[in-house]
Amino acid sequence: MITAESNKQNFNFLNPVKILIVVSPYYKSISDGLISGAMNECKKYNTDVHTIEVPGALEIPLAIRIAFRKSNYDGFIALGCVIRGETSHYDTVCSDSSRGLMLLGIHGANIGNGILTVENMAQAEERADPKKLNKGGGAATATLSLIHFERTIIEKANDVGFKTSKFLVGDTELGKGT
């Protein structure tokens, strides 16, 4: 995963960037650290950032899906924390929330995954702290990187041979299949 510290890119956005942070505040002190790290990274690029809270990690992909379909955000930052307990619920939550975010990404959403999946509170605290591992900042960097990549591809589409075609595969100029 990208960390804010390892990011050597300096994103130069020609147009404003609008980001939605979707956070589960189940562990409030952890989510506060994640949000702080993400906000600090976003401020470097003068982004317009909004934050919403959802009950748990499983609701994060669902909320992002709604926002992706119904709003005009350029990207999303998923933040939360799942700490292993004594049951298999941990595995389900980790797997399903991650899979949900990946599917949204495959369908075009620019998402940085900052949902911590840890064994204990000490690991969570270290990862959430903006002065330590700063996983919130890393998730923001991932989102900004995807937005930058998407915009660069769109801006350079005409320069690299991408062209829209009026024909579908198998069509001919006469509009009949081959």
KOLRO-935725 format. One line per 5 residues: number of its first residue (from 1); their letters; for each residue x, y, z of N, C-alpha, C, O. Coordinates in Angstrom, 3 decimals. Layout:
% residues N
NUM> a> X,Y,Z,X,Y,Z,X,Y,Z,X,Y,Z | ...;
//
This chain:
% residues 178
1> mitae> 0.833,-1.179,0.000,0.000,0.000,0.000,0.878,1.242,0.000,1.931,1.283,0.635 | 0.424,2.237,-0.717,1.113,3.522,-0.728,1.006,4.151,0.649,-0.057,4.127,1.270 | 2.085,4.703,1.115,2.015,5.503,2.339,2.246,6.952,1.954,2.864,7.239,0.928 | 1.759,7.847,2.759,1.938,9.267,2.471,3.424,9.610,2.410,3.833,10.449,1.607 | 4.225,8.973,3.243,5.657,9.259,3.281,6.382,8.733,2.049,7.359,9.338,1.608;
6> snkqn> 5.920,7.616,1.484,6.613,7.035,0.339,6.219,7.699,-0.968,6.857,7.465,-1.994 | 5.183,8.521,-0.950,4.718,9.166,-2.164,5.650,10.315,-2.532,5.722,11.314,-1.817 | 6.354,10.173,-3.635,7.270,11.220,-4.077,6.650,12.060,-5.189,7.273,13.011,-5.661 | 5.438,11.723,-5.613,4.772,12.484,-6.658,4.277,13.811,-6.121,3.946,13.951,-4.944 | 4.239,14.772,-7.015,3.605,16.040,-6.696,2.477,16.193,-7.700,2.708,16.585,-8.843;
11> fnfln> 1.276,15.890,-7.286,0.145,15.939,-8.191,-0.142,17.381,-8.581,-0.211,18.268,-7.730 | -0.304,17.597,-9.865,-0.634,18.924,-10.366,-2.003,18.824,-11.025,-2.116,18.472,-12.199 | -3.029,19.134,-10.264,-4.389,19.044,-10.775,-4.781,20.366,-11.421,-4.729,21.417,-10.782 | -5.173,20.309,-12.688,-5.590,21.511,-13.402,-6.984,21.958,-12.977,-7.293,23.150,-12.998 | -7.816,21.008,-12.596,-9.180,21.296,-12.156,-9.349,20.851,-10.707,-8.619,19.978,-10.237;
16> pvkil> -10.308,21.447,-9.997,-10.523,21.078,-8.591,-10.808,19.586,-8.412,-11.363,18.931,-9.293 | -10.419,19.077,-7.264,-10.638,17.672,-6.912,-11.623,17.618,-5.749,-11.471,18.321,-4.750 | -12.630,16.772,-5.903,-13.659,16.618,-4.868,-13.618,15.176,-4.362,-13.790,14.229,-5.130 | -13.387,15.028,-3.057,-13.217,13.701,-2.454,-14.208,13.512,-1.313,-14.508,14.441,-0.564 | -14.705,12.288,-1.202,-15.561,11.911,-0.080,-14.828,10.892,0.781,-14.408,9.841,0.298;
21> ivvsp> -14.682,11.213,2.054,-14.160,10.252,3.025,-15.359,9.558,3.648,-16.260,10.208,4.180 | -15.362,8.235,3.580,-16.403,7.439,4.231,-15.722,6.688,5.360,-14.823,5.880,5.130 | -16.159,6.962,6.585,-15.468,6.426,7.755,-16.440,5.723,8.691,-17.573,6.162,8.891 | -15.972,4.630,9.251,-16.692,3.957,10.325,-16.003,4.332,11.634,-14.855,3.947,11.856 | -16.688,5.080,12.507,-16.057,5.529,13.752,-16.212,4.528,14.893,-16.281,4.928,16.056;
26> yyksi> -16.269,3.233,14.579,-16.473,2.211,15.602,-15.427,2.342,16.709,-15.752,2.256,17.893 | -14.186,2.548,16.319,-13.109,2.858,17.268,-12.766,4.329,17.046,-11.942,4.651,16.190 | -13.385,5.208,17.799,-13.340,6.653,17.560,-11.921,7.206,17.522,-11.592,7.983,16.625 | -11.082,6.829,18.463,-9.722,7.386,18.476,-8.937,6.950,17.238,-8.111,7.702,16.721 | -9.199,5.747,16.775,-8.528,5.243,15.571,-9.035,5.985,14.342,-8.242,6.447,13.522;
31> sdgli> -10.342,6.100,14.216,-10.895,6.782,13.038,-10.487,8.254,13.012,-10.264,8.812,11.938 | -10.387,8.884,14.172,-9.940,10.281,14.215,-8.519,10.424,13.668,-8.231,11.365,12.927 | -7.634,9.500,14.028,-6.267,9.523,13.502,-6.226,9.295,12.005,-5.476,9.957,11.288 | -7.036,8.355,11.532,-7.092,8.077,10.096,-7.595,9.297,9.326,-7.043,9.657,8.286 | -8.646,9.926,9.845,-9.194,11.118,9.192,-8.162,12.238,9.165,-7.996,12.910,8.147;
36> sgamn> -7.476,12.437,10.271,-6.459,13.485,10.345,-5.376,13.277,9.293,-4.993,14.218,8.598 | -4.884,12.054,9.176,-3.859,11.748,8.179,-4.354,11.963,6.761,-3.634,12.506,5.923 | -5.587,11.536,6.487,-6.161,11.705,5.148,-6.366,13.183,4.826,-6.047,13.634,3.726 | -6.897,13.928,5.783,-7.146,15.355,5.562,-5.839,16.116,5.331,-5.771,16.989,4.466 | -4.814,15.787,6.096,-3.518,16.453,5.923,-2.971,16.235,4.518,-2.437,17.161,3.908;
41> eckky> -3.101,15.027,4.010,-2.619,14.727,2.659,-3.453,15.457,1.611,-2.906,16.002,0.653 | -4.757,15.470,1.783,-5.637,16.137,0.817,-5.408,17.645,0.791,-5.505,18.266,-0.267 | -5.108,18.233,1.933,-4.873,19.689,2.008,-3.688,20.117,1.150,-3.655,21.244,0.656 | -2.719,19.227,0.970,-1.547,19.561,0.153,-1.942,19.906,-1.279,-1.225,20.633,-1.967 | -3.077,19.387,-1.723,-3.508,19.563,-3.111,-4.793,20.372,-3.208,-5.474,20.351,-4.233;
46> ntdvh> -5.120,21.083,-2.137,-6.267,21.987,-2.117,-7.554,21.299,-2.590,-8.307,21.852,-3.391 | -7.786,20.114,-2.094,-8.975,19.363,-2.492,-10.181,19.772,-1.657,-10.052,20.265,-0.536 | -11.341,19.557,-2.230,-12.613,19.778,-1.538,-13.003,18.436,-0.927,-13.375,17.512,-1.651 | -12.923,18.319,0.390,-13.139,17.038,1.066,-14.390,17.092,1.934,-14.577,18.015,2.727 | -15.233,16.092,1.770,-16.414,15.919,2.617,-16.261,14.598,3.352,-15.610,13.679,2.854;
51> tievp> -16.854,14.498,4.528,-16.763,13.280,5.334,-18.150,12.844,5.765,-18.969,13.657,6.192 | -18.404,11.537,5.646,-19.633,10.957,6.197,-19.256,9.758,7.054,-18.233,9.110,6.830 | -20.102,9.475,8.043,-19.889,8.321,8.915,-20.930,7.255,8.614,-22.088,7.553,8.322 | -20.492,6.012,8.692,-21.380,4.858,8.573,-21.134,3.963,9.785,-20.088,4.074,10.424 | -22.079,3.075,10.115,-21.950,2.288,11.349,-20.729,1.379,11.426,-20.094,1.292,12.477;
56> galei> -20.390,0.703,10.336,-19.305,-0.267,10.401,-18.597,-0.417,9.070,-18.983,0.201,8.077 | -17.556,-1.242,9.052,-16.748,-1.432,7.847,-17.547,-2.023,6.692,-17.268,-1.717,5.533 | -18.527,-2.857,6.984,-19.327,-3.447,5.911,-20.177,-2.413,5.181,-20.526,-2.605,4.016 | -20.505,-1.332,5.855,-21.326,-0.295,5.228,-20.505,0.678,4.377,-21.073,1.431,3.586 | -19.206,0.672,4.527,-18.364,1.610,3.778,-18.501,1.415,2.268,-18.761,2.392,1.567;
61> plair> -18.338,0.196,1.729,-18.503,0.044,0.279,-19.914,0.392,-0.199,-20.086,0.909,-1.303 | -20.910,0.114,0.620,-22.284,0.425,0.230,-22.491,1.929,0.126,-23.117,2.407,-0.821 | -21.973,2.674,1.087,-22.095,4.136,1.052,-21.325,4.716,-0.132,-21.800,5.644,-0.788 | -20.149,4.178,-0.404,-19.370,4.659,-1.551,-20.106,4.365,-2.847,-20.110,5.196,-3.756 | -20.724,3.207,-2.946,-21.487,2.872,-4.150,-22.593,3.888,-4.393,-22.779,4.354,-5.518;
66> iafrk> -23.323,4.229,-3.347,-24.405,5.210,-3.483,-23.835,6.554,-3.946,-24.351,7.164,-4.882 | -22.778,7.004,-3.290,-22.176,8.292,-3.650,-21.585,8.261,-5.057,-21.673,9.251,-5.783 | -20.988,7.148,-5.448,-20.394,7.006,-6.777,-21.466,7.135,-7.855,-21.240,7.754,-8.895 | -22.616,6.556,-7.602,-23.705,6.582,-8.583,-24.481,7.892,-8.581,-24.977,8.316,-9.625 | -24.592,8.534,-7.430,-25.518,9.662,-7.300,-24.849,11.026,-7.126,-25.550,12.028,-6.981;
71> snydg> -23.538,11.095,-7.135,-22.870,12.368,-6.857,-21.757,12.613,-7.867,-21.583,11.850,-8.817 | -21.013,13.680,-7.649,-19.941,14.027,-8.584,-18.565,14.048,-7.912,-17.734,14.902,-8.223 | -18.328,13.123,-7.006,-17.011,13.034,-6.373,-16.011,12.431,-7.353,-16.342,11.537,-8.131 | -14.777,12.941,-7.299,-13.707,12.394,-8.130,-13.110,11.135,-7.524,-12.586,10.283,-8.242 | -13.188,11.015,-6.209,-12.607,9.864,-5.540,-13.132,9.705,-4.132,-13.825,10.569,-3.596;
76> fialg> -12.780,8.569,-3.552,-13.298,8.181,-2.242,-12.164,7.629,-1.396,-11.250,6.973,-1.895 | -12.246,7.911,-0.099,-11.284,7.360,0.852,-12.076,6.572,1.883,-12.918,7.126,2.590 | -11.802,5.278,1.962,-12.475,4.385,2.909,-11.614,4.269,4.164,-10.457,3.857,4.093 | -12.187,4.637,5.319,-11.431,4.602,6.573,-12.213,3.871,7.659,-13.416,4.075,7.819 | -11.527,3.038,8.384,-12.139,2.317,9.488,-11.133,1.357,10.086,-9.960,1.345,9.715;
81> cvirg> -11.613,0.556,11.016,-10.723,-0.381,11.695,-11.498,-1.626,12.102,-12.586,-1.545,12.673 | -10.917,-2.773,11.795,-11.471,-4.058,12.214,-10.386,-4.756,13.027,-9.288,-5.010,12.531 | -10.707,-5.061,14.285,-9.756,-5.736,15.174,-10.233,-7.165,15.394,-11.400,-7.408,15.703 | -9.304,-8.108,15.228,-9.653,-9.522,15.365,-10.249,-9.798,16.744,-9.738,-9.339,17.765 | -11.326,-10.548,16.744,-11.961,-10.971,17.990,-11.860,-12.480,18.129,-10.945,-13.103,17.590;
86> etshy> -12.793,-13.056,18.845,-12.749,-14.491,19.117,-13.564,-15.317,18.133,-13.577,-16.544,18.222 | -14.247,-14.661,17.195,-15.084,-15.398,16.244,-14.604,-15.152,14.819,-13.683,-14.368,14.589 | -15.230,-15.822,13.879,-14.861,-15.677,12.469,-15.455,-14.416,11.835,-15.231,-14.161,10.652 | -16.194,-13.639,12.590,-16.786,-12.410,12.056,-15.713,-11.475,11.483,-15.952,-10.806,10.478 | -14.552,-11.427,12.107,-13.429,-10.607,11.637,-13.097,-10.938,10.184,-12.954,-10.040,9.354;
91> dtvcs> -12.975,-12.230,9.879,-12.625,-12.653,8.526,-13.678,-12.218,7.516,-13.348,-11.770,6.418 | -14.939,-12.351,7.890,-16.036,-11.957,7.003,-16.002,-10.461,6.733,-16.083,-10.035,5.581 | -15.882,-9.665,7.782,-15.884,-8.205,7.626,-14.684,-7.751,6.793,-14.835,-6.927,5.891 | -13.508,-8.276,7.084,-12.308,-7.894,6.332,-12.441,-8.250,4.861,-12.191,-7.420,3.986 | -12.833,-9.473,4.596,-12.940,-9.950,3.224,-14.021,-9.212,2.442,-13.786,-8.758,1.323;
96> dssrg> -15.195,-9.096,3.030,-16.315,-8.501,2.301,-16.142,-7.002,2.079,-16.498,-6.497,1.015 | -15.610,-6.291,3.048,-15.414,-4.848,2.842,-14.334,-4.609,1.788,-14.483,-3.732,0.937 | -13.263,-5.373,1.838,-12.197,-5.234,0.852,-12.688,-5.601,-0.544,-12.408,-4.893,-1.511 | -13.409,-6.691,-0.646,-13.947,-7.126,-1.938,-14.906,-6.080,-2.502,-14.874,-5.782,-3.696 | -15.756,-5.525,-1.641,-16.692,-4.493,-2.090,-15.976,-3.278,-2.653,-16.373,-2.745,-3.689;
101> lmllg> -14.927,-2.841,-1.980,-14.161,-1.699,-2.470,-13.464,-2.020,-3.786,-13.424,-1.185,-4.690 | -12.913,-3.227,-3.895,-12.234,-3.617,-5.128,-13.207,-3.665,-6.303,-12.874,-3.220,-7.402 | -14.389,-4.194,-6.082,-15.387,-4.244,-7.157,-15.787,-2.841,-7.607,-15.956,-2.593,-8.801 | -15.935,-1.935,-6.660,-16.247,-0.551,-7.023,-15.110,0.062,-7.839,-15.352,0.791,-8.800 | -13.885,-0.234,-7.455,-12.736,0.258,-8.200,-12.701,-0.290,-9.610,-12.417,0.442,-10.558;
106> ihgan> -12.984,-1.556,-9.752,-13.015,-2.169,-11.076,-14.077,-1.513,-11.953,-13.928,-1.446,-13.173 | -15.133,-1.035,-11.334,-16.219,-0.387,-12.075,-16.028,1.120,-12.212,-16.947,1.824,-12.630 | -14.849,1.618,-11.866,-14.518,2.998,-12.173,-14.383,3.968,-11.025,-14.034,5.127,-11.251 | -14.644,3.548,-9.806,-14.498,4.456,-8.665,-13.026,4.534,-8.250,-12.345,3.511,-8.170 | -12.550,5.727,-7.992,-11.180,5.930,-7.502,-11.215,5.857,-5.983,-11.701,6.775,-5.322;
111> igngi> -10.698,4.761,-5.432,-10.829,4.509,-3.994,-9.480,4.184,-3.375,-8.717,3.373,-3.902 | -9.199,4.823,-2.259,-8.072,4.457,-1.419,-8.611,3.707,-0.214,-9.475,4.214,0.502 | -8.107,2.508,0.013,-8.598,1.668,1.107,-7.755,1.887,2.357,-6.603,1.459,2.433 | -8.353,2.563,3.330,-7.698,2.790,4.613,-8.425,2.098,5.746,-8.430,2.580,6.879 | -9.042,0.960,5.436,-9.686,0.169,6.488,-8.611,-0.722,7.100,-8.114,-1.643,6.450;
116> ltven> -8.262,-0.450,8.328,-7.239,-1.233,9.019,-7.798,-2.591,9.399,-8.928,-2.692,9.877 | -7.016,-3.626,9.191,-7.382,-4.978,9.628,-6.221,-5.464,10.490,-5.157,-5.819,9.982 | -6.443,-5.472,11.797,-5.343,-5.678,12.738,-5.698,-6.719,13.801,-6.853,-7.112,13.962 | -4.676,-7.140,14.504,-4.839,-8.135,15.557,-5.219,-7.522,16.900,-5.886,-8.162,17.713 | -4.794,-6.278,17.132,-5.034,-5.671,18.451,-5.035,-4.143,18.351,-4.701,-3.569,17.315;
121> maqae> -5.415,-3.512,19.447,-5.524,-2.054,19.485,-4.173,-1.372,19.290,-4.109,-0.313,18.667 | -3.097,-1.954,19.806,-1.770,-1.343,19.650,-1.397,-1.229,18.169,-0.870,-0.203,17.738 | -1.667,-2.274,17.397,-1.397,-2.220,15.957,-2.247,-1.138,15.292,-1.764,-0.402,14.432 | -3.502,-1.047,15.693,-4.404,-0.041,15.122,-3.899,1.368,15.420,-3.880,2.224,14.536 | -3.496,1.604,16.651,-3.022,2.936,17.048,-1.791,3.351,16.255,-1.689,4.497,15.815;
126> eradp> -0.859,2.426,16.071,0.360,2.734,15.323,0.050,3.058,13.860,0.638,3.976,13.288 | -0.863,2.314,13.263,-1.204,2.508,11.858,-2.043,3.769,11.628,-1.928,4.410,10.584 | -2.870,4.115,12.588,-3.753,5.276,12.436,-3.055,6.597,12.731,-3.484,7.642,12.242 | -2.010,6.568,13.506,-1.330,7.793,13.934,-0.652,8.481,12.739,0.214,7.885,12.098 | -1.039,9.729,12.435,-0.416,10.447,11.319,1.091,10.645,11.479,1.784,10.889,10.491;
131> kklnk> 1.604,10.545,12.696,3.039,10.717,12.933,3.791,9.389,12.896,5.018,9.361,12.995 | 3.057,8.301,12.753,3.707,6.988,12.697,3.478,6.384,11.309,4.046,6.880,10.336 | 2.675,5.339,11.188,2.489,4.688,9.887,1.513,5.430,8.967,1.541,5.220,7.754 | 0.670,6.276,9.507,-0.192,7.179,8.734,-0.951,6.497,7.592,-0.852,6.920,6.441 | -1.692,5.465,7.903,-2.447,4.748,6.872,-3.592,5.581,6.300,-4.013,5.342,5.168;
136> gggaa> -4.104,6.550,7.054,-5.109,7.458,6.508,-4.518,8.309,5.397,-5.134,8.497,4.348 | -3.319,8.821,5.637,-2.612,9.580,4.605,-2.286,8.724,3.399,-2.347,9.193,2.263 | -1.939,7.466,3.644,-1.653,6.550,2.541,-2.872,6.280,1.684,-2.768,6.197,0.460 | -4.030,6.142,2.319,-5.272,5.930,1.565,-5.607,7.165,0.737,-6.070,7.048,-0.397 | -5.375,8.343,1.299,-5.607,9.582,0.547,-4.665,9.672,-0.646,-5.077,10.062,-1.739;
141> tatls> -3.409,9.315,-0.439,-2.434,9.329,-1.526,-2.845,8.372,-2.636,-2.713,8.699,-3.816 | -3.338,7.201,-2.274,-3.796,6.242,-3.279,-4.950,6.822,-4.091,-4.973,6.702,-5.316 | -5.904,7.449,-3.413,-7.036,8.055,-4.109,-6.566,9.165,-5.043,-6.966,9.208,-6.207 | -5.727,10.055,-4.545,-5.216,11.153,-5.366,-4.427,10.635,-6.564,-4.507,11.199,-7.655 | -3.673,9.571,-6.361,-2.901,8.966,-7.440,-3.815,8.430,-8.541,-3.540,8.615,-9.726;
146> lihfe> -4.893,7.773,-8.149,-5.840,7.250,-9.137,-6.549,8.377,-9.887,-6.743,8.291,-11.100 | -6.931,9.422,-9.176,-7.570,10.573,-9.829,-6.597,11.204,-10.821,-6.971,11.528,-11.948 | -5.363,11.372,-10.400,-4.340,11.947,-11.278,-4.137,11.071,-12.511,-4.067,11.577,-13.631 | -4.045,9.776,-12.308,-3.873,8.847,-13.425,-5.054,8.934,-14.384,-4.868,9.013,-15.599 | -6.262,8.920,-13.841,-7.459,8.993,-14.678,-7.479,10.285,-15.495,-7.758,10.258,-16.694;
151> rtiie> -7.192,11.386,-14.864,-7.202,12.670,-15.570,-6.089,12.745,-16.606,-6.284,13.315,-17.679 | -4.939,12.185,-16.304,-3.834,12.183,-17.255,-4.182,11.355,-18.481,-3.891,11.760,-19.606 | -4.797,10.209,-18.277,-5.208,9.351,-19.390,-6.223,10.076,-20.260,-6.132,10.033,-21.487 | -7.179,10.735,-19.643,-8.205,11.453,-20.399,-7.578,12.602,-21.181,-7.893,12.795,-22.355 | -6.694,13.364,-20.543,-6.055,14.501,-21.203,-5.186,14.067,-22.372,-5.091,14.778,-23.372;
156> kandv> -4.554,12.912,-22.257,-3.627,12.458,-23.288,-4.245,11.448,-24.242,-3.542,10.891,-25.086 | -5.530,11.203,-24.127,-6.173,10.168,-24.937,-5.954,10.385,-26.421,-5.720,9.420,-27.148 | -6.021,11.587,-26.882,-5.834,11.851,-28.307,-4.389,11.684,-28.740,-4.118,11.445,-29.917 | -3.467,11.807,-27.812,-2.052,11.715,-28.150,-1.533,10.282,-28.229,-0.464,10.055,-28.796 | -2.249,9.325,-27.685,-1.720,7.965,-27.627,-2.533,6.970,-28.441,-2.400,5.761,-28.254;
161> gfkts> -3.361,7.461,-29.329,-4.046,6.558,-30.237,-5.416,6.101,-29.804,-6.032,5.287,-30.492 | -5.920,6.596,-28.683,-7.267,6.223,-28.284,-8.254,7.011,-29.128,-8.181,8.238,-29.196 | -9.167,6.314,-29.762,-10.193,6.981,-30.546,-11.515,6.289,-30.288,-11.583,5.072,-30.117 | -12.554,7.090,-30.267,-13.870,6.473,-30.154,-14.248,5.949,-31.523,-13.943,6.570,-32.541 | -14.894,4.840,-31.547,-15.302,4.224,-32.798,-16.808,4.265,-32.907,-17.525,4.041,-31.932;
166> kflvg> -17.282,4.554,-34.110,-18.728,4.545,-34.302,-19.222,3.126,-34.563,-20.426,2.883,-34.646 | -18.294,2.205,-34.689,-18.663,0.826,-34.962,-18.329,-0.061,-33.775,-17.339,0.160,-33.077 | -19.142,-1.038,-33.561,-18.852,-2.047,-32.559,-18.101,-3.188,-33.215,-18.103,-3.314,-34.439 | -17.469,-4.008,-32.422,-16.758,-5.160,-32.960,-17.722,-5.986,-33.793,-18.816,-6.326,-33.343 | -17.312,-6.303,-34.997,-18.149,-7.112,-35.886,-19.013,-6.277,-36.815,-19.604,-6.820,-37.749;
171> dtelg> -19.103,-4.983,-36.587,-19.893,-4.119,-37.462,-19.052,-3.696,-38.661,-17.822,-3.705,-38.606 | -19.719,-3.332,-39.728,-19.062,-2.786,-40.912,-19.637,-1.412,-41.183,-20.547,-0.963,-40.487 | -19.108,-0.747,-42.190,-19.616,0.579,-42.526,-21.077,0.536,-42.938,-21.787,1.532,-42.804 | -21.521,-0.574,-43.426,-22.915,-0.702,-43.837,-23.829,-0.992,-42.660,-25.047,-1.086,-42.814 | -23.234,-1.135,-41.482,-24.041,-1.385,-40.291,-24.443,-2.838,-40.135,-25.299,-3.166,-39.313;
176> kgt> -23.828,-3.712,-40.920,-24.144,-5.137,-40.842,-22.954,-5.872,-40.254,-21.806,-5.463,-40.434 | -23.227,-6.927,-39.569,-22.147,-7.736,-39.006,-21.345,-8.408,-40.087,-21.828,-8.581,-41.206 | -20.122,-8.790,-39.768,-19.273,-9.457,-40.747,-19.540,-10.930,-40.775,-18.913,-11.656,-41.546;
//
